[in-house]
């Protein structure tokens, strides 16, 4: 069960990183990712959460949509059920997020006293219980402590947002964070983020309807200047990483 001793202030913004224990995988298939999405929505609630009742409502919605692929059904049912039954008393605003195979990035603004701590405990224990039951395992799924960094100004807010949204690039470009893009073009990387990787808040910020109920986007869009600026900022981030990588190769050649 993840926890942290430090105090979090109401309206404070924090970059949270939650890793699998021993950096083990925490998402092994597409259904795990969907459960993760469901979890960061449902466990963001001061009130007790009854997962069985939520699942019953989602399954009813799935059946109502007729014949579609399981992925389409899962996505549509989540979005519609989330909007239809949103009676949560939110602990935090999830400004954005990114799921990686062995860790989670969250950008959170605390809205209830001790909200981040309560949310992280609910998320860790709830998803951990699902994961252990599914994979017939015991013990902790996540490291005991999550990492957190306070975001205290707009410049750092922009950096953290780009960092979180660009994180999946490491899947196709190992070493991206340290060395930049070396084997793909900027266009290929952007195509990957826009069309091939769904498990973050990025798509909802740049105009695609992915998991819109999960994130509270008004604050971040205002700070960054709208969805066009969100896209331009990440393009600049990726291009800079590529230029840095090419320059490093020239120096080492």
C-alpha positions, 0 to 999 in steps of 0.5 A: 500500500503506497504511502508517504509521510510528507504533508500535501497542501490543498490546491498544491500541485504535485508530480507523483510517480508510483512504481511496481515493486522491484520495477515489476510489470503492473500492466500486463495486458490491455485489460490491466490498463483499462482497470488502471483507468477505471481505478484512478477515476473511481478511487478518486472519491472521499466516499467508500467505493463499491467496485461490484456496483460500478462494474454492473452499471458498466456491463449494462451499458456494454450490452446496450451498445450491441456488437462491437469489439471488446476494446470499443465496448470497454472504452465507450462504456467507461466514458459513458458510465463515468459521466452518467454516475459521477457522484464522487466527492473528489479527493484530488484533481487528476490534471494528467497521467501516464501509465507505463508498463511498470510505473504510473505518472500522475499530476495531481492537485489536492482538493481535500485535506490529506486528499493525495495520501487517501487517494494513493492508498485507495489506488494502491490497495484497490488496483493491487487487490485486482492484480493479485487476484487476476495473477494468483499472487500475494504481496505488494504490487507497488513500492511502499513509498511513492515519489512526489515533487511539488510543482511551484511555478508555471515554467516547471508545470510546463516541463512536468506536463511535457515530461509526463506526456512524452514518457511513452516514447521510451517504449519505442525509443529506449533511452529517450529520457537520457539520449533523445530520439535516435532511430525515429523521426519527430513525425513518427514519434508524434504519430505513436503518441497520437494514434498508437498509445492511449494510456495517458491524458495527452489525447484528451488535451489535444482534441481527441476523446479518449478518457475525458472523465478522468482528467480535470483539464481546465486549469492546465489548458488555461496555464498552457494556452489551449490545446494547440499550445499543448501540442506545440509544446510537446512538439518542441520538447520532442524536437529538442530531444532529437536535436540534442541526440544528434548533437551528442552523436556528432561530438562522440563521432 
